[in-house]
Amino acid sequence: MRFSLEAEGHIVTGYSLFPTMAELVFMRADCFIIEEWLPRVSGHAICLMLKAKILTSTIPVVMVSSTDLFEPMANLCQADALLGKPFSDEDLVRIVSSVMISYVA
């Protein structure tokens, strides 16, 4: 994902472990791409926390997962877009671009 997005001019920050909410809030992201299945916390829980914070509530969240069952969870947490695995580089760029168009930092 990093390579595809950076090739389109995006700056990508990735985490191998879930950072604190403070880190996510203060990183001033323009978009969050969150995997549903993470080791310590589910992606939709992170999305719920981001959407509940005033400073991050309007930042687009793209939920990513390999299971067909994550759509209800993504809808529950008000994710802005869903991306099912496997996906192409073009799908990733298209989805991120579409949510970014509606977001004004």
Buried (B, 14 or more C-beta within 10 A) or exposed (E): BEEBBEEEEBEEEEEEEBEEBEEBBEEEBBBBBBBBEBEEEBBBBBBBBBBEEEEBEEBBBBBBBEEEEBBEBBEEBBBBBBBBEEBEEEEBBEBBEEBBEEEEE
